[in-house]
Amino acid sequence: MTTTHLPVAQARSRAAYKNITLWTLQGWIAMFFIAAGYAKLTEPMTNLITLMGWPAVAPENMVRGMGVVELVLALGVLAPLISWRVGRPLLLTSAAGLIVLESTMLIIHALSQDIGLAVVNLILLGFTIPVLLGRRTA
């Protein structure tokens, strides 16, 4: 039985590409949730109802609270920019929180037959799950 070992330069190159890919995904996730959270905090409820629909059946305080949660989790995804040692646990916690949020909203949108928003949550899960899995071993 033979095993192949990658040359050191090739292994470093793969690690660099993985790191760049994960940072790109983290940036996209953060931008999306910062924008979504900011909108939930600042837009009038009538605009939010028009854009998303579900705020019509939710209390305003819940919608605004979800905006705060989204902002905090988005900033947690970027926490390693300040300190990897301190920021990595925040990143992992935030990514896990976002996966729970995205999964919950996917179910809600699917049950209400809002396919467009369900697909958005599927795409967000497609960004967030690799970040969580890729950064837990990094």
N, C-alpha and C positions, 0 to 999 in steps of 0.2 A: 504494500500500500504506500503510495507516494502522496506527499502533501506539497503544495506549491506555496511559496512565500513571496509576497509582493516585495519588490524592491522598496527601500525606504522612501525614495522620492515619490514613487507611485502611491504609496500608502498616505503620505502627507498630502499629496494632491487630492486624493479622494476625500480626506478629512476636511481639507479647505473647501472643496465644493459642497460638501454636506453642511458645513458651517455657514457658508454664504446662502445656501438654499433655506436653511432654518431661519436665519436672520431676515431673509426676504419675506418668508411666511409670517414671522413674528411682526414685521413692520406692517404687512397688509392687514393682519388681524387687529393690531392696535389702531390703525387708521380707521378701519370699519367701525370698531366699537367706540372709539372716541367720538366719531361723527354721530353714531346712533345714540350714544348716551347724551351728548350735547343737545341733539335734537329733542330727545325726550324731556330734557330739563328746560329748554328754552322755547320750544314751539307751543303755540296755543293748542289746546286739546282738539279743536275742530280740525286743524291741519293734520295732527297725528292720526285722527280717526279716518280722514280722507286718504292718507298715505298707507296706513297699515290695517285699518279696520278693527282689530282686536281691542284697541283702547276704548271703543264704544261700550264694551261690556266689562271693563275694569275700572276700579276707582282711580281717580286722578293721582292720589298719593302713591298707589302701587306703580303706576306708569312712571312717575317722577323718581320713585325709589329704584326702579329697574334702571333708569338712566344713571343714577349714582353708582349702582353695582357695575354696570357696563364700563363706566369710566375707570373705576378702581381696578377692575380686572384687566382692562386694556393697559393701564399704567404698570400693572404687575408683570405683564408680558414683556415690557421694556425694562424692567428693573435690573437685569444683568448689565445694562449699559453703564450703570453707576458702579456696581461691584459684583463680580461674578460669584464670589463666595456668599455674599448676603443675598444677591438678586436671584440666584438659581433656585433656591427654595420658593421664593415669591413667584417666579416664573412657572414652576411646576404646579403650585397651588392655583395660580390664576388660570393656567391652561386647563386644569381639571375642572375648575369652576365654570369656565366658558364651555367646556364640553357638556356639562350638566345643563347649562342654560340653553345651548344650541339644541341639544337633544329634546329638552322639554318643549321648546318653541317649535321644533320640527313636528312633534306629536300634535301640539295644539293647532298648528297650521294645516296639517294633514287631515285632522278630524273636522276642521271647519272648511275643508276643501279649498283652501287658499294655496294653490299649487305653486304659484310664483314665490311666495315667502317660504314655503317648505323647501323648494329647490335652493334658495339662498342659504338656508340653514344646513342643507346637505353639503353645499360648497364650503361653508364655514367649518363644518366638521372635517371636511377633507383637508383644510389648512391646519386646523388645531390639533387633530390627533397625531399627525407626523411630528409636530413641534413637541408635544408631550413625550412621545416615544423617543424621539431623537435627542432630546435634552436630558432625559432621565439618566442616560448612561454617559453623557458628555462630561 
